[in-house]
Amino acid sequence: MPLFPNPLEAAAFRLSIVPPMFADYFGVLGFHALVAGVRLGVFDALQTRPMPAAQLAVELGADRRHTETLLRSLLGLGYLKRRADRYHLTRAARTWLCADSPLCLAEGLAFWERCATRIWPGLEKSVRDGTPAVPFYTLTEGDPELSRSFQAWTAAIARRQGPATAAAIPVHRDARQVLDVGGSHAVYSLELLRRHPELRATVIDLPQALTAAPPHPRLTLRAGSFLDDDLGEGFDLVLLFNIIHGLGDAELAVLLRRVARALNPGGLLVIGDQFKGAMPGRASRTLLDLLDLNYLIAGGAGIRTFAEVGRLLTAAGIGRPRHRRPLGAPSGELALARTPLPA
């Protein structure tokens, strides 16, 4: 987790008594310490029982001194706590880093590491020429291990936010067919199926992405490109979750027109993403800006304002959207828009 300086430390950074970029650099080191802890099995081992550093080193087959130094670092980062000489997991570690947690992000750290060490070094070039350093979907589709890691962390976030998100979607009582565009792990579709037994869902995504989706009797998986392949028709509800930030305006305009044709009259399009706008504080604003930069370097599009999304929707023949921020889904927002009914 981020290191939160005490008032004296914060003043030292603000007054440049200490070079403030030290905090940025050591944040990177902290991330790599976390990745090492996951790969060594620190968190799963300590979930079984708290233990001293020396005992944990033996269990992991690791060097004692190096293990103890790593544990102290993870303690300072907030992933571990210590009582007497024994290390314990914090709530954050139990929730996000243990393999038996439904919200485990451990497998997804491989994707984050690739972004930090392979993709972000191309930031300067990307800023200069306005192109992504690496075409994102080409990268993941050509690397099954990377695709699994990416799907693992997006699925964990979706499981965290899925119930609140599905509850915020106004499904008409006559609705029967859902199309989940780029839905990969199908978590949002499955949550809708759980809440609405009359629904059936179709997920269209690239073959590697669909390997993350579990089987379900009312779920159909279609391998293909939602940018190029026919989407079909007769759908009452279309989901576009975490898709639009990866598409430029021209690509997105084409996709939205195809979505409009796939929807029945009065059908509902639900876009789930982040939108630029007022944020509660400097940290939140900066995190959103860094996320926007991440999307730009990896995909070439980035985060739009809600008004920009609204203009694209109306140009595609879909109605003006309503905005919702579901409680229980802090990192996601919704834009809901319906196709017009016949006059």
C-alpha positions as CSV (number, residue, x, y, z in Angstrom):
1,M,0.0,0.0,0.0
2,P,1.2,3.6,-0.4
3,L,3.4,4.9,2.4
4,F,1.6,7.6,4.3
5,P,4.1,10.0,5.8
6,N,3.7,11.5,9.2
7,P,3.5,15.4,9.4
8,L,7.2,15.7,9.8
9,E,8.0,13.5,6.9
10,A,5.4,15.2,4.7
11,A,6.9,18.6,5.5
12,A,10.3,17.3,4.5
13,F,9.0,16.3,1.1
14,R,6.9,19.5,0.6
15,L,9.9,21.8,1.5
16,S,12.3,19.7,-0.6
17,I,14.5,19.0,2.3
18,V,14.2,15.4,1.0
19,P,14.0,15.0,-2.7
20,P,10.3,14.2,-3.3
21,M,11.0,11.8,-6.1
22,F,12.4,9.4,-3.5
23,A,8.8,8.6,-2.6
24,D,8.0,7.8,-6.2
25,Y,11.1,5.5,-6.5
26,F,10.5,3.7,-3.3
27,G,6.9,3.2,-4.3
28,V,8.1,1.2,-7.3
29,L,10.4,-0.8,-5.0
30,G,7.5,-1.5,-2.7
31,F,5.5,-2.9,-5.6
32,H,8.3,-5.3,-6.5
33,A,8.6,-6.3,-2.8
34,L,4.9,-7.2,-2.9
35,V,5.3,-9.2,-6.2
36,A,8.2,-11.1,-4.7
37,G,6.2,-11.9,-1.5
38,V,3.3,-13.3,-3.6
39,R,5.6,-15.4,-5.8
40,L,7.6,-16.7,-2.8
41,G,4.3,-17.8,-1.1
42,V,4.6,-15.5,1.9
43,F,0.9,-14.7,2.1
44,D,-0.5,-18.1,1.6
45,A,2.0,-19.5,4.1
46,L,1.1,-17.0,6.8
47,Q,-2.6,-17.5,6.2
48,T,-2.1,-21.1,7.5
49,R,-0.5,-19.8,10.7
50,P,1.5,-16.8,11.9
51,M,5.2,-17.5,12.3
52,P,8.6,-15.9,12.9
53,A,10.8,-14.9,10.0
54,A,13.3,-17.7,10.5
55,Q,10.5,-20.4,10.5
56,L,8.9,-18.9,7.4
57,A,12.3,-18.8,5.6
58,V,12.6,-22.6,6.3
59,E,9.1,-23.2,5.0
60,L,9.7,-21.2,1.8
61,G,13.2,-22.6,1.3
62,A,14.5,-19.1,1.3
63,D,17.5,-17.2,2.8
64,R,16.8,-16.2,6.4
65,R,18.3,-12.7,6.4
66,H,16.7,-11.8,3.0
67,T,13.3,-13.2,4.1
68,E,13.4,-11.1,7.3
69,T,14.2,-7.9,5.5
70,L,11.4,-8.6,3.0
71,L,8.9,-9.2,5.8
72,R,9.9,-5.9,7.5
73,S,9.3,-4.1,4.2
74,L,5.9,-5.8,3.8
75,L,5.1,-4.8,7.4
76,G,5.9,-1.2,6.7
77,L,3.8,-1.3,3.5
78,G,0.8,-2.5,5.5
79,Y,0.5,-6.1,4.2
80,L,1.8,-7.7,7.4
81,K,1.7,-7.0,11.2
82,R,3.9,-8.4,13.9
83,R,3.1,-9.6,17.4
84,A,6.1,-10.5,19.5
85,D,8.3,-12.2,16.9
86,R,5.5,-13.6,14.7
87,Y,4.3,-12.2,11.4
88,H,0.5,-12.1,10.7
89,L,-1.5,-11.1,7.7
90,T,-3.4,-7.8,7.7
91,R,-7.0,-7.6,6.4
92,A,-5.8,-6.2,3.1
93,A,-3.5,-9.2,2.5
94,R,-6.2,-11.7,3.4
95,T,-8.7,-10.0,1.1
96,W,-6.5,-9.4,-2.0
97,L,-3.4,-11.7,-1.8
98,C,-4.5,-15.1,-0.5
99,A,-5.3,-17.7,-3.1
100,D,-8.5,-18.9,-1.5
101,S,-10.1,-15.4,-1.4
102,P,-12.6,-14.8,-4.2
103,L,-11.1,-11.3,-4.5
104,C,-7.5,-12.5,-4.9
105,L,-5.4,-10.3,-7.1
106,A,-2.2,-12.3,-6.8
107,E,-2.3,-13.8,-10.2
108,G,-3.1,-10.3,-11.7
109,L,0.1,-8.9,-10.3
110,A,2.0,-10.4,-13.3
111,F,0.0,-8.2,-15.6
112,W,0.7,-5.1,-13.5
113,E,4.4,-6.0,-13.4
114,R,4.5,-6.3,-17.2
115,C,2.9,-2.9,-17.5
116,A,5.4,-1.3,-15.1
117,T,8.5,-2.9,-16.6
118,R,7.7,-3.4,-20.3
119,I,4.9,-1.0,-21.3
120,W,5.6,2.1,-19.2
121,P,9.2,2.5,-20.3
122,G,7.7,3.4,-23.7
123,L,5.8,6.4,-22.2
124,E,8.2,9.0,-23.6
125,K,7.7,7.7,-27.2
126,S,4.0,7.4,-26.7
127,V,3.7,11.1,-25.5
128,R,5.9,12.3,-28.4
129,D,4.0,10.5,-31.2
130,G,0.5,10.0,-29.7
131,T,0.4,6.3,-30.3
132,P,0.3,3.4,-27.8
133,A,3.6,1.8,-26.9
134,V,2.0,-1.6,-27.5
135,P,-1.4,-2.5,-29.0
136,F,-3.0,-3.9,-25.9
137,Y,-5.3,-6.6,-27.3
138,T,-2.7,-7.8,-29.7
139,L,-0.3,-8.1,-26.7
140,T,-2.7,-10.1,-24.5
141,E,-4.1,-12.4,-27.2
142,G,-0.6,-13.4,-28.3
143,D,0.5,-14.2,-24.7
144,P,-1.8,-16.7,-22.9
145,E,0.0,-16.3,-19.5
146,L,-0.4,-12.5,-19.7
147,S,-4.0,-12.8,-20.8
148,R,-4.7,-15.1,-17.8
149,S,-3.1,-12.6,-15.4
150,F,-5.1,-9.7,-16.9
151,Q,-8.4,-11.6,-16.7
152,A,-7.6,-12.7,-13.1
153,W,-7.4,-9.2,-11.7
154,T,-10.2,-7.7,-13.8
155,A,-12.4,-10.7,-12.7
156,A,-11.5,-10.1,-9.0
157,I,-12.5,-6.4,-9.3
158,A,-15.7,-7.4,-11.1
159,R,-16.6,-9.9,-8.4
160,R,-16.2,-7.1,-5.9
161,Q,-18.3,-4.6,-7.8
162,G,-20.7,-7.0,-9.6
163,P,-23.5,-7.3,-7.1
164,A,-23.9,-3.5,-6.7
165,T,-23.5,-2.9,-10.4
166,A,-26.1,-5.5,-11.4
167,A,-28.5,-4.0,-8.8
168,A,-28.1,-0.6,-10.4
169,I,-29.1,-1.8,-13.9
170,P,-32.9,-1.4,-14.6
171,V,-33.7,-4.6,-16.3
172,H,-37.2,-4.5,-17.9
173,R,-39.5,-7.3,-16.9
174,D,-39.9,-8.4,-20.6
175,A,-36.1,-8.4,-21.2
176,R,-34.7,-11.8,-22.2
177,Q,-31.4,-11.5,-24.1
178,V,-28.2,-9.9,-22.9
179,L,-25.1,-9.2,-25.1
180,D,-21.9,-8.7,-23.1
181,V,-19.4,-7.0,-25.5
182,G,-15.8,-7.8,-24.6
183,G,-17.1,-9.5,-21.4
184,S,-14.3,-12.1,-21.1
185,H,-14.7,-13.5,-17.6
186,A,-18.5,-12.9,-17.8
187,V,-18.7,-11.8,-14.1
188,Y,-21.2,-9.0,-14.8
189,S,-23.3,-11.2,-17.0
190,L,-23.4,-14.0,-14.5
191,E,-24.5,-11.6,-11.8
192,L,-27.4,-10.4,-14.0
193,L,-28.3,-14.0,-14.6
194,R,-28.3,-14.7,-10.9
195,R,-30.6,-11.8,-10.2
196,H,-32.9,-12.3,-13.2
197,P,-33.6,-16.0,-14.0
198,E,-35.5,-15.1,-17.2
199,L,-32.4,-13.7,-18.8
200,R,-29.9,-15.4,-21.2
201,A,-26.5,-13.9,-21.9
202,T,-24.0,-14.0,-24.8
203,V,-20.4,-12.9,-24.3
204,I,-18.4,-12.0,-27.4
205,D,-14.6,-11.7,-26.9
206,L,-11.3,-12.9,-28.2
207,P,-10.5,-16.6,-27.6
208,Q,-7.9,-16.2,-24.9
209,A,-10.1,-13.8,-23.0
210,L,-13.0,-16.2,-22.9
211,T,-10.9,-18.9,-21.2
212,A,-11.6,-17.0,-18.0
213,A,-15.4,-17.5,-18.2
214,P,-17.0,-20.4,-16.2
215,P,-19.7,-22.5,-17.8
216,H,-23.3,-21.6,-17.1
217,P,-26.5,-23.1,-18.7
218,R,-27.8,-19.7,-19.7
219,L,-24.5,-18.3,-20.9
220,T,-23.2,-18.5,-24.5
221,L,-19.6,-17.7,-25.3
222,R,-18.8,-16.4,-28.8
223,A,-15.1,-16.2,-29.8
224,G,-14.5,-13.3,-32.1
225,S,-13.7,-9.6,-32.4
226,F,-16.4,-7.3,-31.3
227,L,-14.8,-4.7,-33.6
228,D,-15.1,-6.7,-36.7
229,D,-17.5,-9.6,-36.3
230,D,-21.3,-9.4,-36.5
231,L,-22.8,-8.7,-33.1
232,G,-26.2,-10.2,-34.0
233,E,-29.6,-8.6,-33.2
234,G,-32.6,-9.0,-30.9
235,F,-30.9,-8.0,-27.7
236,D,-32.7,-6.3,-24.9
237,L,-29.6,-5.3,-23.0
238,V,-26.0,-4.7,-24.1
239,L,-23.1,-4.4,-21.7
240,L,-19.9,-2.4,-22.6
241,F,-17.8,-2.8,-19.5
242,N,-14.2,-1.4,-19.4
243,I,-14.2,-1.2,-23.2
244,I,-14.5,2.4,-24.3
245,H,-11.3,3.6,-22.7
246,G,-9.4,1.3,-25.1
247,L,-11.1,2.6,-28.3
248,G,-10.5,5.9,-30.2
249,D,-13.4,8.0,-31.2
250,A,-13.7,6.6,-34.7
251,E,-13.6,3.0,-33.5
252,L,-16.0,3.7,-30.7
253,A,-18.5,5.5,-33.0
254,V,-18.5,2.5,-35.3
255,L,-19.0,0.1,-32.4
256,L,-21.8,2.1,-30.9
257,R,-23.7,2.2,-34.3
258,R,-23.4,-1.6,-34.4
259,V,-24.6,-1.9,-30.8
260,A,-27.6,0.3,-31.7
261,R,-28.5,-2.2,-34.5
262,A,-28.1,-5.2,-32.2
263,L,-30.5,-3.7,-29.6
264,N,-34.3,-4.0,-29.8
265,P,-36.2,-0.8,-29.9
266,G,-36.2,0.5,-26.3
267,G,-33.3,-1.7,-25.5
268,L,-30.8,-0.6,-22.9
269,L,-27.1,0.0,-23.4
270,V,-25.0,0.0,-20.2
271,I,-21.5,1.4,-20.3
272,G,-19.3,0.7,-17.3
273,D,-16.1,2.7,-17.1
274,Q,-14.5,5.7,-15.4
275,F,-15.4,9.2,-16.5
276,K,-13.3,12.4,-16.1
277,G,-14.8,14.9,-13.7
278,A,-14.8,16.1,-10.1
279,M,-13.0,13.9,-7.7
280,P,-13.0,14.1,-3.9
281,G,-9.3,14.9,-3.4
282,R,-5.8,15.3,-4.9
283,A,-4.9,11.6,-4.5
284,S,-8.1,10.5,-6.3
285,R,-7.5,13.0,-9.1
286,T,-3.9,11.9,-9.6
287,L,-4.8,8.2,-9.6
288,L,-7.4,8.9,-12.3
289,D,-4.9,10.9,-14.3
290,L,-2.3,8.1,-14.0
291,L,-4.9,5.5,-15.0
292,D,-5.8,7.7,-18.0
293,L,-2.1,7.8,-18.9
294,N,-2.0,4.0,-18.5
295,Y,-4.9,3.5,-20.9
296,L,-3.3,5.9,-23.4
297,I,0.1,4.2,-23.4
298,A,-1.4,0.7,-23.6
299,G,-4.5,1.3,-25.8
300,G,-4.4,4.7,-27.4
301,A,-7.7,6.1,-26.2
302,G,-8.1,6.9,-22.5
303,I,-10.8,8.2,-20.2
304,R,-13.6,10.5,-21.5
305,T,-15.9,12.9,-19.8
306,F,-19.5,11.8,-19.4
307,A,-20.5,14.6,-21.8
308,E,-18.1,13.2,-24.5
309,V,-19.7,9.7,-24.1
310,G,-23.1,11.2,-24.3
311,R,-22.3,13.0,-27.6
312,L,-21.0,9.7,-29.1
313,L,-24.1,7.9,-28.0
314,T,-26.5,10.4,-29.5
315,A,-24.5,10.5,-32.7
316,A,-24.9,6.7,-32.9
317,G,-28.7,6.9,-32.7
318,I,-28.9,5.9,-29.0
319,G,-30.6,8.2,-26.5
320,R,-28.9,10.5,-24.1
321,P,-27.4,8.6,-21.1
322,R,-28.1,8.7,-17.5
323,H,-25.3,8.6,-15.0
324,R,-25.1,6.2,-12.0
325,R,-22.4,5.5,-9.5
326,P,-23.4,2.3,-7.7
327,L,-22.8,2.1,-4.0
328,G,-20.4,-0.7,-3.4
329,A,-18.6,-0.2,-6.8
330,P,-16.2,2.6,-6.0
331,S,-14.0,2.3,-9.1
332,G,-16.8,2.1,-11.7
333,E,-19.5,4.4,-13.1
334,L,-22.4,3.6,-15.4
335,A,-23.8,5.4,-18.4
336,L,-27.3,4.0,-19.2
337,A,-29.0,4.8,-22.5
338,R,-31.9,3.4,-24.5
339,T,-32.5,3.1,-28.2
340,P,-35.6,5.0,-29.3
341,L,-39.0,3.3,-29.6
342,P,-40.9,3.4,-32.9
343,A,-43.0,6.6,-33.4
